[in-house]
Amino acid sequence: MFNRTTAIVLLVAVLAGAAGLWVSSRYFGSVSGPKLPQTTAVRLFDPPRTLPAFSLRQSDGTQLIPGELKGHWTLVFLGFTHCPDVCPTTLAQMSVAQKRWESLPEASRPRVLFVSVDPERDTPDRIGEYAHGFHKDTLAATADVPALEAFTKSLAMVFAKVPAPAGAPADQYTMDHSATLAVLDAQGRMAGLVRPPFDPNAIAADMVALSEAAP
């Protein structure tokens, strides 16, 4: 299990890796691919990165594996249902974006994936009820801690359990986690990110443009 020091060390490492990838693509060239539209909220990577194999448990009990994410541009957000502020605020903002693209065909409509990093308290049923309270189309998933650590690391994100304050019940702990949104392309690759503060209308415009441009 992560502690706060471990999370900081990992955060530095993943940021260094992201910086190295950016420098490499900028100065040594990148793999050519379909030309994508200019975006304002979404920062795109060139080239996108293929994610290692992963398996998460969706709220409906099915497994979420890389193949399930293909065909749609997807925004991935880490959180937990006991989150007091950042998580509900972000999911509410994403629901505004989701309403903007509801008219797109379901086959190419962007998606939002909420991944709980608190499997100790967040059962599949709980995360589904929580996520769908913001928007019915939001996907929700979790996994055991090792699987979550591997998945979040592949997205250059981190999370850590913060113990409950002295004198409080042990189950009143909280979770530190990355607040950025990972952007996956229609091939399920790590294609970019969105940093807070979030503008749901700008995010929606970018995701619609990317979805309509996807081959």
Secondary structure as UniProt FT lines:
FT   HELIX           4..28
FT   STRAND          43..49
FT   STRAND          56..58
FT   TURN            59..60
FT   STRAND          63..64
FT   HELIX           66..69
FT   TURN            70..71
FT   STRAND          74..79
FT   TURN            81..82
FT   HELIX           86..100
FT   TURN            101..103
FT   TURN            106..108
FT   STRAND          111..116
FT   TURN            119..121
FT   HELIX           124..132
FT   TURN            133..134
FT   TURN            136..137
FT   STRAND          139..142
FT   HELIX           145..154
FT   TURN            155..156
FT   STRAND          159..162
FT   TURN            166..167
FT   HELIX           170..172
FT   STRAND          174..177
FT   STRAND          181..184
FT   TURN            186..187
FT   STRAND          190..194
FT   HELIX           200..213
//
